[in-house]
Amino acid sequence: MTKVTYPRFVDIDRNGVSMKVFETSNGNEEWCSPTGRELQNSPEPMDHWLEYEDSEGELHYGR
């Protein structure tokens, strides 16, 4: 069995993942699109965060 190191990124299926609102660096709120990646800080599901991208290419993380 291979040992998994954290944090790590995992590719996920974007189908069924909705857009989410985040505050951008200019202070505005914006709908952001899922990138298809998940950040996993540990094996616990509470430490898994979906990655989103805003219109300026900045990344945000949420559930």
N, C-alpha and C positions, 0 to 999 in steps of 0.2 A: 504494500500500500504506500502511495506517495504522500509525503508530508506536505500539507498546505501551509503556505506562509501568508500572513496578513500584515498590512492591508493588501487587497488585491482587487482587480477589476474583472468582472465576468460579463460576457456578452449575453444579452437577453433579447427576447422577442418583443418588439415595440407594439405589436398588435394588442389592443386592449389597455394600453397605458395612455392615460389622458394627459393633455397639456396641463401645466400647473403655473400659477402666478407666483412670481418672485420679484423682489425689489432689485433693480439693476444698479450699476455703479453710479448712474446719474440721478438716482433717487426716485425714479419712476417705477411703477409696478407694470409688469409686462407678462403676457402669456408666453411660457417657454415650452419648447418641444423636447420630448424624451430623445436621448441619443442612442438608446439601445445598449447602454452599459449600466452596470450596477457596481457601486463601491461597497466592498465587504470588509469591515474593520475587524471582524471576528466571525466565528462560525454561528453565533447567535443571530437569529433573524432581526432582532431589535437593532443590530449594528449594520444592517444592510440598507443602503441608500441608492435610490434611482438617480441617474445623472440627467440633467436638463440643460439645454443651451438656449440663450437668449439671442435676440437679433444682432447683437454685437459680437457674438461668438464666445461670450463669457459663460462659464459653467456654474451650475447651481445643483444642490443635492437635496432631495426630499423624498417623501413617500406618497 
